[in-house]
Amino acid sequence: MSAISSLVPARFLTIIAHLVIVITIFWTREHNVKACLPLEFTQEQYESEDFKLVVALSITLGLFVIELAGFFSGVSMFNGSQGLLSTGAHASGAVALLFFLFERWECAIYWWILAFCSLLPALVEVVLFIAVFGLKKKPL
């Protein structure tokens, strides 16, 4: 099995692991929002933090749709660079989000995790979409 073809299942599994953890955070976001607030907080503070977390989680889910569309369409399935970037980013994202859940990190940290572990591979995926469908380049 070549190195690139062995990245395909690893990439798929890390994306799914990251996705499952994001969905878990969505289901249990009440506890994460409370961890972001001081011990005594108002309802407005709670609703504001909850809204910010819902927006961040929704953006993450949208980025997953972009990346999975590129993966399943074959645009980037066998692209070694994207496979390595995506596998590393999503594995790091899964580990970071586990710490986010269990250590009750501040909600602002989620935005950093989103930027490096979801946005970066999705942007590369969009570039590959443009190269394959817009510029008619052959997918690797």
Secondary structure, DSSP 8 states (H G I E B T S, - for coil): --HHHHHHHHHHHHHHHHHHHHHHHHHTHHHHHHHHS-SS--HHHHHHHHHHHHHHHHHHHHHHHHHHHHHHHTSSTT-HHHHHHHHHHHHHHHHHHHHHHHTT--THHHHHHHIIIIIHHHHHHHHHHIIIIIS-----
